[in-house]
Amino acid sequence: MIAAQGGVCLICQDGPAEHVDHDHRTGMVRGVLCFSCNAALGQLKDRPDVMRRAAAYVEGNLWNPTHVAQGVCRRPS
């Protein structure tokens, strides 16, 4: 699996693939990650919705409201 990944983390594609990642519900192996990416998934509790919000936050989109009318704003969904 590590050789098939080119020896690097599937997520950041930079760090060394050293930590086997698995789905905590099913136990199925998903891939091999670097320490930081594996820890990040754990900290975000493997929740894709939280990961998407984290990405939006880092990209500057989470708290960037759209002005709909005078004094009326809408947050991105």
PDB file as gemmi writes it, atoms N, CA and C in Angstrom:
CRYST1    1.000    1.000    1.000  90.00  90.00  90.00 P 1                      
ATOM      1  N   MET A   1       0.839  -1.188   0.000  1.00  0.00           N  
ATOM      2  CA  MET A   1       0.000   0.000   0.000  1.00  0.00           C  
ATOM      3  C   MET A   1       0.883   1.251   0.000  1.00  0.00           C  
ATOM      4  N   ILE A   2       1.927   1.253   0.813  1.00  0.00           N  
ATOM      5  CA  ILE A   2       2.819   2.419   0.879  1.00  0.00           C  
ATOM      6  C   ILE A   2       3.494   2.643  -0.477  1.00  0.00           C  
ATOM      7  N   ALA A   3       3.950   1.559  -1.100  1.00  0.00           N  
ATOM      8  CA  ALA A   3       4.595   1.684  -2.415  1.00  0.00           C  
ATOM      9  C   ALA A   3       3.606   2.216  -3.445  1.00  0.00           C  
ATOM     10  N   ALA A   4       2.370   1.746  -3.397  1.00  0.00           N  
ATOM     11  CA  ALA A   4       1.348   2.199  -4.341  1.00  0.00           C  
ATOM     12  C   ALA A   4       1.054   3.688  -4.167  1.00  0.00           C  
ATOM     13  N   GLN A   5       1.246   4.198  -2.948  1.00  0.00           N  
ATOM     14  CA  GLN A   5       1.041   5.623  -2.651  1.00  0.00           C  
ATOM     15  C   GLN A   5       2.283   6.439  -2.944  1.00  0.00           C  
ATOM     16  N   GLY A   6       3.347   5.813  -3.407  1.00  0.00           N  
ATOM     17  CA  GLY A   6       4.589   6.532  -3.655  1.00  0.00           C  
ATOM     18  C   GLY A   6       5.318   6.880  -2.375  1.00  0.00           C  
ATOM     19  N   GLY A   7       4.962   6.226  -1.263  1.00  0.00           N  
ATOM     20  CA  GLY A   7       5.637   6.452   0.006  1.00  0.00           C  
ATOM     21  C   GLY A   7       5.216   7.703   0.754  1.00  0.00           C  
ATOM     22  N   VAL A   8       4.223   8.410   0.204  1.00  0.00           N  
ATOM     23  CA  VAL A   8       3.798   9.652   0.856  1.00  0.00           C  
ATOM     24  C   VAL A   8       2.341   9.556   1.317  1.00  0.00           C  
ATOM     25  N   CYS A   9       1.991  10.420   2.228  1.00  0.00           N  
ATOM     26  CA  CYS A   9       0.643  10.511   2.791  1.00  0.00           C  
ATOM     27  C   CYS A   9      -0.383  10.775   1.692  1.00  0.00           C  
ATOM     28  N   LEU A  10      -1.506  10.061   1.751  1.00  0.00           N  
ATOM     29  CA  LEU A  10      -2.571  10.249   0.764  1.00  0.00           C  
ATOM     30  C   LEU A  10      -3.235  11.622   0.853  1.00  0.00           C  
ATOM     31  N   ILE A  11      -3.205  12.243   2.030  1.00  0.00           N  
ATOM     32  CA  ILE A  11      -3.894  13.526   2.194  1.00  0.00           C  
ATOM     33  C   ILE A  11      -3.003  14.700   1.803  1.00  0.00           C  
ATOM     34  N   CYS A  12      -1.879  14.874   2.490  1.00  0.00           N  
ATOM     35  CA  CYS A  12      -1.031  16.040   2.208  1.00  0.00           C  
ATOM     36  C   CYS A  12      -0.071  15.789   1.048  1.00  0.00           C  
ATOM     37  N   GLN A  13       0.152  14.545   0.705  1.00  0.00           N  
ATOM     38  CA  GLN A  13       1.060  14.138  -0.367  1.00  0.00           C  
ATOM     39  C   GLN A  13       2.458  14.695  -0.189  1.00  0.00           C  
ATOM     40  N   ASP A  14       2.830  14.877   1.079  1.00  0.00           N  
ATOM     41  CA  ASP A  14       4.144  15.431   1.390  1.00  0.00           C  
ATOM     42  C   ASP A  14       4.848  14.610   2.469  1.00  0.00           C  
ATOM     43  N   GLY A  15       4.151  14.358   3.574  1.00  0.00           N  
ATOM     44  CA  GLY A  15       4.736  13.631   4.694  1.00  0.00           C  
ATOM     45  C   GLY A  15       4.884  12.148   4.391  1.00  0.00           C  
ATOM     46  N   PRO A  16       5.753  11.487   5.145  1.00  0.00           N  
ATOM     47  CA  PRO A  16       5.954  10.058   4.923  1.00  0.00           C  
ATOM     48  C   PRO A  16       4.738   9.238   5.354  1.00  0.00           C  
ATOM     49  N   ALA A  17       4.369   8.272   4.540  1.00  0.00           N  
ATOM     50  CA  ALA A  17       3.251   7.378   4.847  1.00  0.00           C  
ATOM     51  C   ALA A  17       3.725   6.372   5.888  1.00  0.00           C  
ATOM     52  N   GLU A  18       3.382   6.619   7.154  1.00  0.00           N  
ATOM     53  CA  GLU A  18       3.863   5.775   8.248  1.00  0.00           C  
ATOM     54  C   GLU A  18       2.763   5.283   9.182  1.00  0.00           C  
ATOM     55  N   HIS A  19       1.556   5.824   9.078  1.00  0.00           N  
ATOM     56  CA  HIS A  19       0.492   5.499  10.020  1.00  0.00           C  
ATOM     57  C   HIS A  19      -0.721   4.934   9.274  1.00  0.00           C  
ATOM     58  N   VAL A  20      -1.052   3.693   9.576  1.00  0.00           N  
ATOM     59  CA  VAL A  20      -2.191   3.043   8.936  1.00  0.00           C  
ATOM     60  C   VAL A  20      -3.468   3.690   9.458  1.00  0.00           C  
ATOM     61  N   ASP A  21      -4.281   4.182   8.537  1.00  0.00           N  
ATOM     62  CA  ASP A  21      -5.545   4.820   8.898  1.00  0.00           C  
ATOM     63  C   ASP A  21      -6.682   3.841   8.643  1.00  0.00           C  
ATOM     64  N   HIS A  22      -7.637   3.835   9.567  1.00  0.00           N  
ATOM     65  CA  HIS A  22      -8.783   2.939   9.415  1.00  0.00           C  
ATOM     66  C   HIS A  22     -10.058   3.646   9.833  1.00  0.00           C  
ATOM     67  N   ASP A  23     -11.165   3.149   9.314  1.00  0.00           N  
ATOM     68  CA  ASP A  23     -12.486   3.633   9.681  1.00  0.00           C  
ATOM     69  C   ASP A  23     -12.810   3.071  11.062  1.00  0.00           C  
ATOM     70  N   HIS A  24     -13.061   3.933  12.028  1.00  0.00           N  
ATOM     71  CA  HIS A  24     -13.305   3.478  13.397  1.00  0.00           C  
ATOM     72  C   HIS A  24     -14.617   2.718  13.559  1.00  0.00           C  
ATOM     73  N   ARG A  25     -15.551   2.922  12.645  1.00  0.00           N  
ATOM     74  CA  ARG A  25     -16.820   2.172  12.717  1.00  0.00           C  
ATOM     75  C   ARG A  25     -16.682   0.767  12.157  1.00  0.00           C  
ATOM     76  N   THR A  26     -16.022   0.661  10.994  1.00  0.00           N  
ATOM     77  CA  THR A  26     -15.962  -0.634  10.325  1.00  0.00           C  
ATOM     78  C   THR A  26     -14.646  -1.370  10.540  1.00  0.00           C  
ATOM     79  N   GLY A  27     -13.609  -0.644  10.917  1.00  0.00           N  
ATOM     80  CA  GLY A  27     -12.287  -1.244  11.078  1.00  0.00           C  
ATOM     81  C   GLY A  27     -11.539  -1.404   9.767  1.00  0.00           C  
ATOM     82  N   MET A  28     -12.147  -1.019   8.648  1.00  0.00           N  
ATOM     83  CA  MET A  28     -11.498  -1.161   7.337  1.00  0.00           C  
ATOM     84  C   MET A  28     -10.364  -0.150   7.173  1.00  0.00           C  
ATOM     85  N   VAL A  29      -9.248  -0.629   6.641  1.00  0.00           N  
ATOM     86  CA  VAL A  29      -8.103   0.242   6.371  1.00  0.00           C  
ATOM     87  C   VAL A  29      -8.426   1.117   5.169  1.00  0.00           C  
ATOM     88  N   ARG A  30      -8.147   2.436   5.321  1.00  0.00           N  
ATOM     89  CA  ARG A  30      -8.414   3.373   4.234  1.00  0.00           C  
ATOM     90  C   ARG A  30      -7.149   3.745   3.481  1.00  0.00           C  
ATOM     91  N   GLY A  31      -6.032   3.726   4.163  1.00  0.00           N  
ATOM     92  CA  GLY A  31      -4.769   4.110   3.529  1.00  0.00           C  
ATOM     93  C   GLY A  31      -3.707   4.309   4.588  1.00  0.00           C  
ATOM     94  N   VAL A  32      -2.567   4.837   4.159  1.00  0.00           N  
ATOM     95  CA  VAL A  32      -1.462   5.108   5.074  1.00  0.00           C  
ATOM     96  C   VAL A  32      -1.171   6.601   5.012  1.00  0.00           C  
ATOM     97  N   LEU A  33      -1.155   7.225   6.176  1.00  0.00           N  
ATOM     98  CA  LEU A  33      -1.014   8.673   6.277  1.00  0.00           C  
ATOM     99  C   LEU A  33       0.231   9.058   7.066  1.00  0.00           C  
ATOM    100  N   CYS A  34       0.592  10.338   6.999  1.00  0.00           N  
ATOM    101  CA  CYS A  34       1.646  10.853   7.870  1.00  0.00           C  
ATOM    102  C   CYS A  34       1.042  11.070   9.263  1.00  0.00           C  
ATOM    103  N   PHE A  35       1.878  11.291  10.243  1.00  0.00           N  
ATOM    104  CA  PHE A  35       1.409  11.469  11.615  1.00  0.00           C  
ATOM    105  C   PHE A  35       0.413  12.620  11.711  1.00  0.00           C  
ATOM    106  N   SER A  36       0.743  13.756  11.103  1.00  0.00           N  
ATOM    107  CA  SER A  36      -0.100  14.948  11.245  1.00  0.00           C  
ATOM    108  C   SER A  36      -1.490  14.752  10.652  1.00  0.00           C  
ATOM    109  N   CYS A  37      -1.567  14.191   9.463  1.00  0.00           N  
ATOM    110  CA  CYS A  37      -2.874  13.991   8.829  1.00  0.00           C  
ATOM    111  C   CYS A  37      -3.687  12.937   9.570  1.00  0.00           C  
ATOM    112  N   ASN A  38      -3.030  11.885  10.031  1.00  0.00           N  
ATOM    113  CA  ASN A  38      -3.736  10.857  10.790  1.00  0.00           C  
ATOM    114  C   ASN A  38      -4.293  11.450  12.087  1.00  0.00           C  
ATOM    115  N   ALA A  39      -3.488  12.259  12.771  1.00  0.00           N  
ATOM    116  CA  ALA A  39      -3.940  12.898  14.011  1.00  0.00           C  
ATOM    117  C   ALA A  39      -5.074  13.883  13.739  1.00  0.00           C  
ATOM    118  N   ALA A  40      -4.988  14.622  12.627  1.00  0.00           N  
ATOM    119  CA  ALA A  40      -6.033  15.594  12.286  1.00  0.00           C  
ATOM    120  C   ALA A  40      -7.374  14.900  12.083  1.00  0.00           C  
ATOM    121  N   LEU A  41      -7.373  13.770  11.372  1.00  0.00           N  
ATOM    122  CA  LEU A  41      -8.624  13.040  11.179  1.00  0.00           C  
ATOM    123  C   LEU A  41      -9.210  12.616  12.516  1.00  0.00           C  
ATOM    124  N   GLY A  42      -8.359  12.158  13.404  1.00  0.00           N  
ATOM    125  CA  GLY A  42      -8.822  11.751  14.726  1.00  0.00           C  
ATOM    126  C   GLY A  42      -9.378  12.924  15.516  1.00  0.00           C  
ATOM    127  N   GLN A  43      -8.701  14.059  15.460  1.00  0.00           N  
ATOM    128  CA  GLN A  43      -9.163  15.237  16.185  1.00  0.00           C  
ATOM    129  C   GLN A  43     -10.500  15.735  15.646  1.00  0.00           C  
ATOM    130  N   LEU A  44     -10.716  15.555  14.348  1.00  0.00           N  
ATOM    131  CA  LEU A  44     -11.980  15.967  13.732  1.00  0.00           C  
ATOM    132  C   LEU A  44     -13.006  14.834  13.755  1.00  0.00           C  
ATOM    133  N   LYS A  45     -12.684  13.783  14.484  1.00  0.00           N  
ATOM    134  CA  LYS A  45     -13.577  12.654  14.740  1.00  0.00           C  
ATOM    135  C   LYS A  45     -14.104  11.982  13.464  1.00  0.00           C  
ATOM    136  N   ASP A  46     -13.271  11.976  12.413  1.00  0.00           N  
ATOM    137  CA  ASP A  46     -13.631  11.335  11.140  1.00  0.00           C  
ATOM    138  C   ASP A  46     -14.943  11.847  10.570  1.00  0.00           C  
ATOM    139  N   ARG A  47     -15.315  13.088  10.890  1.00  0.00           N  
ATOM    140  CA  ARG A  47     -16.580  13.652  10.419  1.00  0.00           C  
ATOM    141  C   ARG A  47     -16.360  14.512   9.176  1.00  0.00           C  
ATOM    142  N   PRO A  48     -16.803  14.026   8.001  1.00  0.00           N  
ATOM    143  CA  PRO A  48     -16.622  14.796   6.770  1.00  0.00           C  
ATOM    144  C   PRO A  48     -17.243  16.191   6.825  1.00  0.00           C  
ATOM    145  N   ASP A  49     -18.377  16.347   7.516  1.00  0.00           N  
ATOM    146  CA  ASP A  49     -19.008  17.663   7.601  1.00  0.00           C  
ATOM    147  C   ASP A  49     -18.114  18.661   8.330  1.00  0.00           C  
ATOM    148  N   VAL A  50     -17.455  18.205   9.387  1.00  0.00           N  
ATOM    149  CA  VAL A  50     -16.543  19.072  10.136  1.00  0.00           C  
ATOM    150  C   VAL A  50     -15.301  19.368   9.293  1.00  0.00           C  
ATOM    151  N   MET A  51     -14.815  18.367   8.570  1.00  0.00           N  
ATOM    152  CA  MET A  51     -13.645  18.563   7.708  1.00  0.00           C  
ATOM    153  C   MET A  51     -13.930  19.570   6.609  1.00  0.00           C  
ATOM    154  N   ARG A  52     -15.142  19.518   6.035  1.00  0.00           N  
ATOM    155  CA  ARG A  52     -15.512  20.492   5.003  1.00  0.00           C  
ATOM    156  C   ARG A  52     -15.574  21.903   5.581  1.00  0.00           C  
ATOM    157  N   ARG A  53     -16.132  22.036   6.796  1.00  0.00           N  
ATOM    158  CA  ARG A  53     -16.174  23.361   7.430  1.00  0.00           C  
ATOM    159  C   ARG A  53     -14.774  23.847   7.761  1.00  0.00           C  
ATOM    160  N   ALA A  54     -13.893  22.945   8.173  1.00  0.00           N  
ATOM    161  CA  ALA A  54     -12.504  23.319   8.456  1.00  0.00           C  
ATOM    162  C   ALA A  54     -11.824  23.814   7.181  1.00  0.00           C  
ATOM    163  N   ALA A  55     -12.056  23.135   6.060  1.00  0.00           N  
ATOM    164  CA  ALA A  55     -11.478  23.568   4.792  1.00  0.00           C  
ATOM    165  C   ALA A  55     -12.030  24.944   4.401  1.00  0.00           C  
ATOM    166  N   ALA A  56     -13.325  25.139   4.557  1.00  0.00           N  
ATOM    167  CA  ALA A  56     -13.935  26.435   4.237  1.00  0.00           C  
ATOM    168  C   ALA A  56     -13.350  27.530   5.122  1.00  0.00           C  
ATOM    169  N   TYR A  57     -13.106  27.227   6.381  1.00  0.00           N  
ATOM    170  CA  TYR A  57     -12.517  28.190   7.309  1.00  0.00           C  
ATOM    171  C   TYR A  57     -11.114  28.581   6.858  1.00  0.00           C  
ATOM    172  N   VAL A  58     -10.296  27.583   6.535  1.00  0.00           N  
ATOM    173  CA  VAL A  58      -8.920  27.844   6.112  1.00  0.00           C  
ATOM    174  C   VAL A  58      -8.899  28.623   4.797  1.00  0.00           C  
ATOM    175  N   GLU A  59      -9.851  28.346   3.924  1.00  0.00           N  
ATOM    176  CA  GLU A  59      -9.937  29.049   2.637  1.00  0.00           C  
ATOM    177  C   GLU A  59     -10.536  30.443   2.772  1.00  0.00           C  
ATOM    178  N   GLY A  60     -10.991  30.793   3.962  1.00  0.00           N  
ATOM    179  CA  GLY A  60     -11.552  32.122   4.195  1.00  0.00           C  
ATOM    180  C   GLY A  60     -13.001  32.249   3.785  1.00  0.00           C  
ATOM    181  N   ASN A  61     -13.677  31.112   3.597  1.00  0.00           N  
ATOM    182  CA  ASN A  61     -15.061  31.150   3.124  1.00  0.00           C  
ATOM    183  C   ASN A  61     -16.096  30.976   4.224  1.00  0.00           C  
ATOM    184  N   LEU A  62     -15.693  30.506   5.385  1.00  0.00           N  
ATOM    185  CA  LEU A  62     -16.679  30.169   6.410  1.00  0.00           C  
ATOM    186  C   LEU A  62     -17.379  31.395   6.976  1.00  0.00           C  
ATOM    187  N   TRP A  63     -16.634  32.434   7.276  1.00  0.00           N  
ATOM    188  CA  TRP A  63     -17.231  33.626   7.889  1.00  0.00           C  
ATOM    189  C   TRP A  63     -17.211  34.793   6.924  1.00  0.00           C  
ATOM    190  N   ASN A  64     -17.440  34.491   5.658  1.00  0.00           N  
ATOM    191  CA  ASN A  64     -17.475  35.509   4.621  1.00  0.00           C  
ATOM    192  C   ASN A  64     -18.924  35.666   4.174  1.00  0.00           C  
ATOM    193  N   PRO A  65     -19.721  36.487   4.896  1.00  0.00           N  
ATOM    194  CA  PRO A  65     -21.144  36.591   4.580  1.00  0.00           C  
ATOM    195  C   PRO A  65     -21.398  37.267   3.239  1.00  0.00           C  
ATOM    196  N   THR A  66     -22.491  36.907   2.630  1.00  0.00           N  
ATOM    197  CA  THR A  66     -22.959  37.536   1.396  1.00  0.00           C  
ATOM    198  C   THR A  66     -23.965  38.604   1.776  1.00  0.00           C  
ATOM    199  N   HIS A  67     -23.764  39.819   1.281  1.00  0.00           N  
ATOM    200  CA  HIS A  67     -24.715  40.900   1.552  1.00  0.00           C  
ATOM    201  C   HIS A  67     -25.880  40.770   0.577  1.00  0.00           C  
ATOM    202  N   VAL A  68     -27.056  40.508   1.128  1.00  0.00           N  
ATOM    203  CA  VAL A  68     -28.251  40.285   0.321  1.00  0.00           C  
ATOM    204  C   VAL A  68     -28.988  41.603   0.082  1.00  0.00           C  
ATOM    205  N   ALA A  69     -29.058  42.413   1.120  1.00  0.00           N  
ATOM    206  CA  ALA A  69     -29.739  43.720   1.031  1.00  0.00           C  
ATOM    207  C   ALA A  69     -29.147  44.593   2.139  1.00  0.00           C  
ATOM    208  N   GLN A  70     -29.539  45.832   2.165  1.00  0.00           N  
ATOM    209  CA  GLN A  70     -29.050  46.760   3.178  1.00  0.00           C  
ATOM    210  C   GLN A  70     -29.275  46.174   4.575  1.00  0.00           C  
ATOM    211  N   GLY A  71     -28.204  45.874   5.284  1.00  0.00           N  
ATOM    212  CA  GLY A  71     -28.298  45.352   6.643  1.00  0.00           C  
ATOM    213  C   GLY A  71     -28.654  43.879   6.734  1.00  0.00           C  
ATOM    214  N   VAL A  72     -28.727  43.188   5.611  1.00  0.00           N  
ATOM    215  CA  VAL A  72     -29.098  41.769   5.605  1.00  0.00           C  
ATOM    216  C   VAL A  72     -27.930  40.975   5.014  1.00  0.00           C  
ATOM    217  N   CYS A  73     -27.443  40.008   5.802  1.00  0.00           N  
ATOM    218  CA  CYS A  73     -26.331  39.152   5.360  1.00  0.00           C  
ATOM    219  C   CYS A  73     -26.738  37.691   5.442  1.00  0.00           C  
ATOM    220  N   ARG A  74     -26.105  36.893   4.603  1.00  0.00           N  
ATOM    221  CA  ARG A  74     -26.335  35.463   4.641  1.00  0.00           C  
ATOM    222  C   ARG A  74     -24.974  34.781   4.666  1.00  0.00           C  
ATOM    223  N   ARG A  75     -24.833  33.844   5.598  1.00  0.00           N  
ATOM    224  CA  ARG A  75     -23.606  33.063   5.673  1.00  0.00           C  
ATOM    225  C   ARG A  75     -23.593  32.019   4.573  1.00  0.00           C  
ATOM    226  N   PRO A  76     -22.413  31.654   4.073  1.00  0.00           N  
ATOM    227  CA  PRO A  76     -22.346  30.547   3.110  1.00  0.00           C  
ATOM    228  C   PRO A  76     -22.834  29.269   3.772  1.00  0.00           C  
ATOM    229  N   SER A  77     -23.507  28.418   3.015  1.00  0.00           N  
ATOM    230  CA  SER A  77     -23.998  27.159   3.585  1.00  0.00           C  
ATOM    231  C   SER A  77     -22.932  26.090   3.484  1.00  0.00           C  
TER     232      SER A  77                                                      
END                                                                             
